């Protein structure tokens, strides 16, 4: 009996020493122990359930792959179309296109058409996928073109649709002249005032779509193709494009795929071949993306999966201890560093630097995190630089440089369209006295509150800028003198009512209208400035319109004993 007790004690001591050697008090030791125990349990459970679940698991995986492929294909085709429409709209927007197209029916029609043809030739050099470009008139006829003219003529119905739409997409067709599948895109050409002049059409080959399908399906067991709503095949990842476009799916097959969009369906194909297929619609084109795989391939993959599972279970227990230790050694520490870095980034610290992190998922995650932080730094720096270049650092309004550029552009636009706009120049009355009395911090705070009044009292399309010091300029788009006066009075009244904490301030505002007040930004500013000085001399806290005589009126600030400021000396 005593010998049995001694043996039991020895076994317990050896077990205790083994547990201490495993260092279960550390995260790595716990990870190894947990992985071994979890693997043993999982192995037993998986061995029992493997056969029954293999086929269903494989079916779900294949279905998910097909759904992912069809969704990716539909999304990529959408992106492809958006890019082509964008490229075409970009080429249809220059002034040279609308101007020459508007003159195409006049005395210099031949010269205008030659210019348009030269423009199309130069554009086509930068668009290799465009087999031809054409300018189409209001009647749907081709006025001039570059390359093949096949398919460019628009029917009256399609032309009327294009008047109210951003783009028109034609039906896909096989172009025997170039030996490729192609579609015709058209975008409207309009004047600045929105008048429809015609259209810019392009015949685009579908080679890039064919290449995209090949890239999405490197595994040849997955067949990807695009079909129309009628079931006609357009492009396929396998087969000759010329033969593919002659293929049309049966009506019942197309209807079943459409009605069960996004679901895996088992269907029969010619020669008794069964496939598993999934369809996703592409609304912009009235097409659909179909991904399918032979059902026999699924069965073959089931056998391969079963063999691999058995092999995996046989080697899993032997290698799990070492694998768990390596994971604990190489993953735990990088994950801890990533956690600490993520916490710092969440707190706003973008100065985080991480080592490369090696290979594998953890290394990829580390590099992705570092890239994300770098881009956040670049975005923050770029946004700050852009904001500093366009806005005033104190008030957040546009600065003088941006204002003058915007004024110059608006002068050109208004001159071309023969429209008027107005400029307000406002100066804070007695700001130097306020600043000296209450301090520069109070003065800066007052300017910020006044800037907020300007921002809330004007429209988003108007340009509000801090012109310098305590001067503000507002450019009111398509506003005449009466409208500008109402806006100026509203601004003046709200500033006069504004509680600035240390007191109140008022504005003297001068109003000038284009083109009566000047034909350049500098002349408009000078005219508004002169009107503003009249407001100063008339007693401040009022609005004066350039070219209109104002009667003197007593304001909130004006007092009989007060000396008016000189005309040529700006008050701070």
C-alpha positions as CSV (number, residue, x, y, z in Angstrom):
1,X,0.0,0.0,0.0
2,X,2.8,2.3,0.9
3,X,4.5,1.6,-2.5
4,X,1.3,2.5,-4.3
5,X,1.1,5.8,-2.6
6,X,4.7,6.6,-3.3
7,X,4.2,5.8,-7.0
8,X,1.1,8.1,-7.1
9,X,3.0,10.9,-5.6
10,X,5.8,10.5,-8.1
11,X,3.3,10.6,-11.0
12,X,1.7,13.8,-9.6
13,X,5.1,15.5,-9.2
14,X,6.1,14.6,-12.8
15,X,2.8,15.9,-14.1
16,X,3.1,19.1,-12.1
17,X,6.7,19.6,-13.4
18,X,5.4,19.1,-17.0
19,X,2.7,21.6,-16.6
20,X,5.2,24.1,-15.2
21,X,7.4,23.5,-18.2
22,X,4.5,24.3,-20.6
23,X,4.2,27.7,-18.9
24,X,0.5,27.8,-18.9
25,X,0.5,31.2,-17.1
26,X,1.7,32.9,-20.3
27,X,-0.5,33.8,-23.3
28,X,1.6,31.7,-25.6
29,X,1.3,28.6,-23.3
30,X,-2.4,29.0,-22.9
31,X,-2.7,29.4,-26.7
32,X,-0.8,26.1,-27.3
33,X,-2.8,24.2,-24.7
34,X,-6.1,25.6,-25.9
35,X,-5.2,24.8,-29.6
36,X,-4.2,21.2,-28.8
37,X,-7.4,20.6,-26.7
38,X,-9.6,22.3,-29.3
39,X,-8.0,20.3,-32.1
40,X,-8.5,17.0,-30.4
41,X,-12.2,17.7,-29.7
42,X,-12.7,19.2,-33.2
43,X,-11.0,16.2,-34.8
44,X,-13.4,13.7,-33.2
45,X,-16.5,15.8,-34.0
46,X,-15.4,16.4,-37.6
47,X,-14.7,12.7,-38.2
48,X,-18.2,11.8,-37.2
49,X,-19.9,14.7,-39.2
50,X,-17.5,14.9,-42.1
51,X,-19.3,12.7,-44.6
52,X,-22.7,14.1,-44.1
53,X,-21.7,17.7,-44.3
54,X,-19.1,17.6,-47.1
55,X,-21.5,17.7,-50.0
56,X,-23.6,20.5,-48.6
57,X,-20.6,22.5,-47.6
58,X,-19.1,22.2,-51.0
59,X,-22.5,23.1,-52.6
60,X,-22.6,26.2,-50.5
61,X,-19.1,27.1,-51.3
62,X,-19.6,26.7,-55.0
63,X,-22.8,28.7,-54.8
64,X,-21.1,31.5,-52.9
65,X,-18.3,31.6,-55.5
66,X,-20.7,31.8,-58.3
67,X,-22.7,34.6,-56.5
68,X,-19.5,36.5,-55.8
69,X,-18.3,36.1,-59.4
70,X,-21.6,37.2,-60.9
71,X,-21.8,40.2,-58.5
72,X,-18.2,41.2,-59.2
73,X,-18.8,40.9,-62.9
74,X,-21.9,43.1,-62.8
75,X,-20.1,45.7,-60.7
76,X,-17.1,45.7,-63.0
77,X,-19.3,46.1,-66.1
78,X,-21.1,49.0,-64.3
79,X,-17.7,50.6,-63.6
80,X,-16.6,50.0,-67.2
81,X,-19.7,51.7,-68.5
82,X,-19.5,54.7,-66.1
83,X,-15.8,55.2,-67.1
84,X,-16.7,55.2,-70.9
85,X,-19.6,57.5,-70.4
86,X,-17.4,59.8,-68.3
87,X,-14.7,59.8,-70.9
88,X,-17.2,60.6,-73.6
89,X,-18.9,63.4,-71.6
90,X,-15.5,64.9,-70.9
91,X,-14.8,65.1,-74.6
92,X,-18.2,66.5,-75.4
93,X,-18.0,69.4,-72.8
94,X,-15.2,71.7,-74.3
95,X,-16.3,75.0,-75.7
96,X,-14.7,74.1,-79.1
97,X,-17.3,71.3,-79.6
98,X,-20.5,73.3,-78.7
99,X,-19.3,76.4,-80.5
100,X,-18.4,74.7,-83.8
101,X,-21.5,72.5,-83.6
102,X,-23.7,75.6,-83.2
103,X,-22.0,77.1,-86.3
104,X,-22.3,73.9,-88.3
105,X,-25.5,75.2,-90.1
106,X,-24.2,78.7,-90.8
107,X,-22.1,80.2,-93.5
108,X,-18.9,78.8,-92.1
109,X,-20.3,75.3,-91.8
110,X,-17.5,73.5,-93.7
111,X,-14.8,75.2,-91.6
112,X,-16.7,74.3,-88.4
113,X,-17.1,70.7,-89.4
114,X,-13.4,70.5,-90.3
115,X,-12.5,71.7,-86.8
116,X,-14.8,69.2,-85.3
117,X,-13.3,66.4,-87.4
118,X,-9.8,67.4,-86.3
119,X,-10.9,67.4,-82.7
120,X,-12.4,63.9,-83.0
121,X,-9.2,62.6,-84.6
122,X,-7.1,64.0,-81.8
123,X,-9.5,62.6,-79.1
124,X,-9.5,59.2,-80.7
125,X,-5.7,58.9,-80.3
126,X,-6.2,58.9,-76.5
127,X,-9.1,56.4,-76.6
128,X,-7.8,53.2,-78.1
129,X,-10.9,51.2,-77.4
130,X,-13.0,53.7,-79.4
131,X,-13.2,52.4,-83.0
132,X,-15.0,55.6,-84.2
133,X,-16.3,59.0,-83.0
134,X,-19.0,61.0,-84.6
135,X,-20.8,64.4,-84.1
136,X,-24.6,63.9,-84.6
137,X,-26.9,66.8,-85.3
138,X,-30.3,67.7,-83.9
139,X,-31.9,65.6,-86.7
140,X,-30.0,62.5,-85.8
141,X,-27.7,62.6,-88.8
142,X,-24.0,62.2,-88.6
143,X,-22.3,65.6,-89.3
144,X,-18.7,64.5,-89.2
145,X,-16.8,61.5,-87.8
146,X,-13.5,59.9,-87.1
147,X,-13.2,56.2,-88.0
148,X,-16.1,53.9,-88.8
149,X,-19.6,55.5,-89.0
150,X,-21.5,52.3,-88.6
151,X,-24.4,52.5,-86.1
152,X,-24.1,56.2,-85.3
153,X,-27.4,57.4,-86.8
154,X,-30.0,58.0,-84.1
155,X,-33.7,57.6,-84.6
156,X,-36.0,60.4,-83.6
157,X,-37.2,58.5,-80.5
158,X,-33.7,57.8,-79.3
159,X,-32.7,61.4,-80.1
160,X,-35.6,62.7,-78.0
161,X,-34.6,60.4,-75.1
162,X,-31.0,61.8,-75.3
163,X,-32.3,65.4,-74.9
164,X,-33.3,64.6,-71.3
165,X,-30.7,62.0,-70.4
166,X,-27.0,62.0,-69.7
167,X,-26.1,59.1,-72.0
168,X,-27.6,56.7,-74.5
169,X,-26.4,53.1,-74.7
170,X,-27.0,51.1,-77.9
171,X,-27.5,47.4,-78.4
172,X,-24.4,45.2,-78.7
173,X,-23.5,44.0,-82.2
174,X,-20.8,42.2,-84.1
175,X,-18.9,44.6,-86.2
176,X,-17.5,42.7,-89.2
177,X,-15.3,45.6,-90.3
178,X,-13.2,45.4,-87.2
179,X,-13.9,41.8,-86.3
180,X,-15.0,42.6,-82.8
181,X,-18.1,43.0,-80.6
182,X,-19.0,46.6,-80.1
183,X,-21.6,49.0,-78.7
184,X,-22.5,52.6,-79.5
185,X,-22.6,55.2,-76.7
186,X,-23.9,58.7,-77.2
187,X,-23.9,61.7,-74.9
188,X,-25.6,65.1,-75.4
189,X,-23.8,68.2,-76.5
190,X,-25.2,71.4,-74.9
191,X,-24.5,75.0,-74.8
192,X,-23.7,76.7,-71.4
193,X,-27.4,77.6,-71.1
194,X,-28.5,74.0,-71.5
195,X,-29.7,74.2,-75.1
196,X,-29.4,70.8,-76.9
197,X,-27.2,71.0,-80.0
198,X,-26.6,67.4,-80.8
199,X,-24.7,64.4,-79.6
200,X,-21.2,62.9,-79.5
201,X,-21.3,59.2,-80.3
202,X,-18.6,56.6,-80.0
203,X,-18.4,53.0,-81.2
204,X,-16.5,51.1,-78.5
205,X,-15.2,47.5,-78.9
206,X,-15.8,45.1,-76.0
207,X,-12.3,43.6,-75.9
208,X,-11.7,45.1,-72.5
209,X,-14.9,43.4,-71.2
210,X,-13.7,40.1,-72.6
211,X,-10.3,40.6,-70.8
212,X,-12.0,41.5,-67.6
213,X,-14.0,38.2,-67.7
214,X,-10.8,36.3,-68.2
215,X,-9.2,38.0,-65.2
216,X,-12.3,37.4,-63.0
217,X,-12.3,33.7,-63.9
218,X,-8.7,32.3,-64.0
219,X,-10.2,28.9,-63.2
220,X,-11.5,27.6,-66.5
221,X,-14.1,25.5,-64.8
222,X,-16.1,28.6,-64.1
223,X,-17.7,30.1,-67.2
224,X,-18.6,33.8,-67.1
225,X,-20.7,35.6,-69.8
226,X,-22.9,38.6,-70.4
227,X,-26.4,38.3,-71.9
228,X,-29.2,40.6,-72.9
229,X,-32.7,40.6,-71.5
230,X,-33.7,38.4,-74.4
231,X,-31.0,35.8,-73.5
232,X,-28.6,36.7,-76.4
233,X,-25.0,36.1,-75.3
234,X,-22.7,39.1,-75.7
235,X,-19.3,38.2,-74.3
236,X,-18.0,35.0,-72.7
237,X,-14.8,34.1,-70.9
238,X,-14.5,31.1,-73.1
239,X,-15.1,30.7,-76.9
240,X,-14.7,32.8,-80.0
241,X,-16.5,36.2,-79.7
242,X,-17.9,35.8,-83.2
243,X,-19.5,32.4,-82.3
244,X,-20.5,33.6,-78.9
245,X,-22.7,36.4,-80.2
246,X,-24.6,33.9,-82.3
247,X,-25.7,32.0,-79.2
248,X,-29.0,32.6,-77.5
249,X,-30.2,30.9,-74.3
250,X,-33.7,29.3,-74.4
251,X,-36.5,31.6,-73.2
252,X,-37.3,29.3,-70.3
253,X,-33.7,29.2,-69.2
254,X,-33.4,33.0,-69.3
255,X,-36.7,33.5,-67.5
256,X,-35.8,31.1,-64.7
257,X,-32.4,32.8,-64.1
258,X,-34.0,36.2,-64.1
259,X,-36.8,35.3,-61.7
260,X,-34.4,33.7,-59.3
261,X,-31.7,36.4,-59.5
262,X,-28.8,35.8,-57.1
263,X,-29.8,32.1,-56.4
264,X,-27.9,29.0,-57.5
265,X,-29.9,27.1,-60.1
266,X,-29.2,23.7,-61.7
267,X,-30.0,23.9,-65.5
268,X,-29.5,21.7,-68.5
269,X,-27.4,22.8,-71.5
270,X,-27.0,21.3,-75.0
271,X,-25.6,17.8,-75.2
272,X,-27.1,16.9,-71.8
273,X,-24.6,18.9,-69.8
274,X,-25.9,20.1,-66.4
275,X,-24.5,23.3,-64.9
276,X,-25.0,25.3,-61.7
277,X,-25.6,28.9,-62.6
278,X,-26.2,32.3,-60.9
279,X,-27.5,35.5,-62.6
280,X,-27.0,39.2,-61.6
281,X,-28.7,42.1,-63.5
282,X,-26.8,45.1,-64.8
283,X,-29.6,47.8,-64.9
284,X,-27.7,50.5,-66.7
285,X,-27.2,48.3,-69.8
286,X,-30.3,46.0,-69.5
287,X,-27.8,43.2,-69.5
288,X,-27.2,40.4,-67.0
289,X,-24.0,38.7,-65.7
290,X,-24.1,34.9,-65.5
291,X,-21.6,32.7,-63.7
292,X,-21.8,28.9,-64.1
293,X,-19.8,25.7,-63.5
294,X,-20.4,22.1,-64.6
295,X,-22.2,20.0,-62.1
296,X,-19.8,17.2,-62.7
297,X,-17.0,19.5,-61.7
298,X,-18.7,20.0,-58.3
299,X,-18.9,16.2,-57.8
300,X,-15.2,15.9,-58.6
301,X,-14.3,18.6,-56.2
302,X,-16.3,16.8,-53.5
303,X,-14.0,13.8,-53.9
304,X,-10.9,15.9,-53.8
305,X,-12.2,17.7,-50.7
306,X,-13.0,14.4,-48.9
307,X,-9.4,13.2,-49.6
308,X,-7.9,16.4,-48.4
309,X,-10.0,16.4,-45.3
310,X,-8.9,12.9,-44.3
311,X,-5.3,13.8,-44.9
312,X,-5.7,17.0,-43.0
313,X,-7.2,15.2,-40.0
314,X,-4.4,12.7,-40.0
315,X,-1.6,15.3,-39.8
316,X,-3.5,18.0,-37.8
317,X,-2.9,16.5,-34.3
318,X,0.8,15.9,-35.0
319,X,1.5,19.5,-36.2
320,X,-0.9,21.5,-34.1
321,X,1.4,21.9,-31.1
322,X,4.3,23.3,-33.2
323,X,1.9,25.4,-35.2
324,X,0.2,26.8,-32.2
325,X,3.6,27.7,-30.7
326,X,4.7,29.4,-33.9
327,X,1.4,31.3,-34.1
328,X,1.8,32.4,-30.5
329,X,5.3,33.5,-31.2
330,X,4.9,35.3,-34.5
331,X,1.3,36.5,-34.3
332,X,0.6,37.4,-30.7
333,X,3.3,40.1,-30.5
334,X,2.4,41.7,-33.9
335,X,-1.2,41.7,-32.9
336,X,-0.4,43.4,-29.7
337,X,1.6,46.1,-31.6
338,X,-1.3,46.5,-34.0
339,X,-3.8,46.9,-31.1
340,X,-1.6,49.5,-29.4
341,X,-1.2,51.4,-32.8
342,X,-4.9,51.2,-33.5
343,X,-5.7,52.7,-30.1
344,X,-3.2,55.6,-30.8
345,X,-4.7,56.2,-34.3
346,X,-8.2,56.2,-32.8
347,X,-7.1,58.9,-30.3
348,X,-5.9,61.0,-33.2
349,X,-2.2,60.2,-33.2
350,X,-1.1,59.6,-36.8
351,X,2.7,59.4,-36.0
352,X,2.4,55.6,-35.6
353,X,5.2,53.6,-37.1
354,X,5.1,49.8,-37.4
355,X,7.7,47.3,-38.6
356,X,7.1,45.5,-41.8
357,X,5.6,42.5,-39.9
358,X,6.9,39.7,-42.2
359,X,4.6,37.7,-44.4
360,X,1.2,36.0,-44.1
361,X,-2.0,37.5,-43.0
362,X,-0.5,39.3,-40.0
363,X,2.2,40.8,-42.2
364,X,-0.4,41.9,-44.8
365,X,-2.6,43.3,-42.0
366,X,0.4,45.3,-40.7
367,X,1.3,46.6,-44.1
368,X,-2.3,47.5,-44.8
369,X,-2.6,49.3,-41.5
370,X,0.6,51.2,-42.2
371,X,-0.6,52.1,-45.7
372,X,-3.9,53.3,-44.1
373,X,-2.1,55.5,-41.6
374,X,0.1,56.9,-44.4
375,X,-2.9,57.8,-46.5
376,X,-4.6,59.4,-43.6
377,X,-1.5,61.5,-43.0
378,X,-1.4,62.4,-46.7
379,X,-5.1,63.2,-46.8
380,X,-4.9,65.3,-43.6
381,X,-1.9,67.2,-45.0
382,X,-3.5,67.6,-48.4
383,X,-6.8,68.8,-47.0
384,X,-5.0,71.2,-44.7
385,X,-2.9,72.7,-47.6
386,X,-5.9,73.0,-49.8
387,X,-7.9,74.6,-47.0
388,X,-5.0,77.1,-46.3
389,X,-4.7,77.9,-50.0
390,X,-8.4,78.8,-50.4
391,X,-9.6,80.0,-47.1
392,X,-8.8,82.6,-44.4
393,X,-7.3,80.9,-41.4
394,X,-9.3,83.0,-38.8
395,X,-12.8,83.1,-40.2
396,X,-12.9,80.1,-42.5
397,X,-14.2,82.2,-45.4
398,X,-12.6,82.2,-48.8
399,X,-9.4,84.4,-49.0
400,X,-8.7,87.2,-51.3
401,X,-6.8,85.1,-53.8
402,X,-9.7,82.7,-54.3
403,X,-12.1,85.6,-54.5
404,X,-10.3,87.4,-57.3
405,X,-10.1,84.1,-59.3
406,X,-13.8,83.5,-58.8
407,X,-14.6,87.0,-59.8
408,X,-12.5,86.8,-62.9
409,X,-14.3,83.5,-63.9
410,X,-17.8,85.0,-63.2
411,X,-17.0,88.2,-65.2
412,X,-16.1,86.0,-68.2
413,X,-19.3,83.9,-67.8
414,X,-21.5,86.9,-67.3
415,X,-20.0,88.7,-70.3
416,X,-20.7,85.6,-72.5
417,X,-24.2,85.1,-71.2
418,X,-25.0,88.8,-70.9
419,X,-26.1,88.5,-67.3
420,X,-25.5,90.7,-64.3
421,X,-24.2,89.9,-60.8
422,X,-23.5,92.1,-57.8
423,X,-20.5,92.7,-55.5
424,X,-20.9,93.8,-51.8
425,X,-17.9,95.3,-50.0
426,X,-18.4,95.6,-46.3
427,X,-16.2,97.2,-43.7
428,X,-16.6,96.9,-39.9
429,X,-17.2,100.4,-38.4
430,X,-14.8,101.5,-35.7
431,X,-13.1,98.1,-35.5
432,X,-9.7,99.6,-34.5
433,X,-11.3,101.3,-31.6
434,X,-13.0,98.1,-30.6
435,X,-9.8,96.2,-31.0
436,X,-7.8,98.7,-28.9
437,X,-10.5,98.7,-26.2
438,X,-11.2,95.0,-25.8
439,X,-8.0,93.4,-27.1
440,X,-7.0,91.5,-30.2
441,X,-8.6,88.2,-29.0
442,X,-11.9,89.9,-28.6
443,X,-11.4,91.5,-32.1
444,X,-10.7,88.1,-33.6
445,X,-13.7,86.6,-32.0
446,X,-15.9,89.4,-33.3
447,X,-14.6,88.9,-36.8
448,X,-15.4,85.2,-36.6
449,X,-19.0,85.9,-35.5
450,X,-19.5,88.5,-38.2
451,X,-18.1,86.0,-40.8
452,X,-20.7,83.5,-39.5
453,X,-23.5,86.1,-40.2
454,X,-22.2,86.4,-43.8
455,X,-22.1,82.7,-44.2
456,X,-25.7,82.1,-43.0
457,X,-27.2,85.1,-44.8
458,X,-25.9,84.2,-48.3
459,X,-26.5,81.3,-50.6
460,X,-24.1,78.4,-51.1
461,X,-23.6,79.5,-54.7
462,X,-22.4,82.9,-53.6
463,X,-18.8,83.6,-52.8
464,X,-18.1,85.1,-49.4
465,X,-14.5,86.2,-48.7
466,X,-12.5,88.1,-46.1
467,X,-10.9,90.7,-48.3
468,X,-8.4,91.9,-45.7
469,X,-8.4,93.1,-42.1
470,X,-12.0,93.9,-41.2
471,X,-13.2,94.0,-44.8
472,X,-15.5,91.4,-46.4
473,X,-16.6,90.9,-50.0
474,X,-19.7,89.0,-51.2
475,X,-20.2,88.0,-54.9
476,X,-23.9,87.4,-55.5
477,X,-24.5,85.3,-58.6
478,X,-27.2,86.6,-61.1
479,X,-28.3,89.3,-58.7
480,X,-29.3,92.8,-59.7
481,X,-28.9,95.9,-57.6
482,X,-32.3,95.6,-55.9
483,X,-31.6,92.0,-54.8
484,X,-28.1,92.9,-53.7
485,X,-29.4,95.8,-51.6
486,X,-31.9,93.6,-49.8
487,X,-29.1,91.1,-49.0
488,X,-26.8,93.8,-47.9
489,X,-29.4,95.3,-45.6
490,X,-30.2,91.9,-44.1
491,X,-26.4,91.4,-43.4
492,X,-26.1,94.9,-41.9
493,X,-29.1,94.5,-39.7
494,X,-28.0,91.1,-38.3
495,X,-24.5,92.2,-37.6
496,X,-25.9,95.3,-35.8
497,X,-28.0,92.9,-33.6
498,X,-25.2,90.5,-33.0
499,X,-24.1,90.1,-29.4
500,X,-20.3,90.1,-29.6
501,X,-19.7,89.6,-25.9
502,X,-17.8,92.8,-25.4
503,X,-20.2,95.1,-27.2
504,X,-21.6,95.6,-30.7
505,X,-20.3,96.5,-34.1
506,X,-21.8,97.7,-37.3
507,X,-21.1,97.5,-41.0
508,X,-20.8,100.0,-43.8
509,X,-21.5,98.3,-47.1
510,X,-21.0,99.4,-50.7
511,X,-22.9,97.7,-53.6
512,X,-21.7,97.5,-57.2
513,X,-23.3,95.7,-60.2
514,X,-21.7,94.1,-63.2
515,X,-21.2,95.6,-65.8
516,X,-22.3,99.1,-64.7
517,X,-19.9,99.1,-61.8
518,X,-16.9,97.9,-63.9
519,X,-15.9,95.4,-66.5
520,X,-13.1,93.7,-64.5
521,X,-12.8,92.3,-60.9
522,X,-10.6,95.2,-59.9
523,X,-13.0,97.9,-61.2
524,X,-15.9,96.2,-59.5
525,X,-14.1,96.1,-56.2
526,X,-13.0,99.8,-56.6
527,X,-16.6,100.8,-57.4
528,X,-18.0,99.0,-54.4
529,X,-15.2,100.4,-52.3
530,X,-16.1,104.0,-53.3
531,X,-19.7,103.3,-52.4
532,X,-18.7,101.9,-49.1
533,X,-16.8,105.1,-48.3
534,X,-19.9,107.1,-49.1
535,X,-21.6,105.0,-46.4
536,X,-18.8,105.8,-44.0
537,X,-19.1,109.5,-44.8
538,X,-22.8,109.4,-44.5
539,X,-22.6,108.2,-40.9
540,X,-21.8,104.4,-41.1
541,X,-24.1,101.5,-40.4
542,X,-25.8,101.7,-43.8
543,X,-25.8,100.4,-47.4
544,X,-24.8,102.6,-50.4
545,X,-25.3,101.5,-54.0
546,X,-22.8,102.7,-56.5
547,X,-24.2,105.4,-58.8
548,X,-27.2,106.2,-56.5
549,X,-27.1,109.3,-54.4
550,X,-27.9,108.7,-50.7
551,X,-29.6,111.1,-48.4
552,X,-27.8,111.6,-45.1
553,X,-29.4,109.6,-42.3
554,X,-28.7,109.3,-38.6
555,X,-27.6,105.8,-37.7
556,X,-27.1,103.9,-34.4
557,X,-23.5,105.1,-34.3
558,X,-23.9,108.6,-35.6
559,X,-24.1,111.5,-33.1
560,X,-24.3,115.2,-33.7
561,X,-20.9,115.9,-32.0
562,X,-19.2,113.0,-33.8
563,X,-16.5,113.8,-36.4
564,X,-16.9,111.9,-39.6
565,X,-13.9,109.9,-40.9
566,X,-12.0,111.3,-43.9
567,X,-12.9,109.9,-47.3
568,X,-9.5,108.5,-48.3
569,X,-8.4,107.0,-45.0
570,X,-9.6,103.5,-44.1
571,X,-10.6,103.0,-40.6
572,X,-9.2,99.8,-38.9
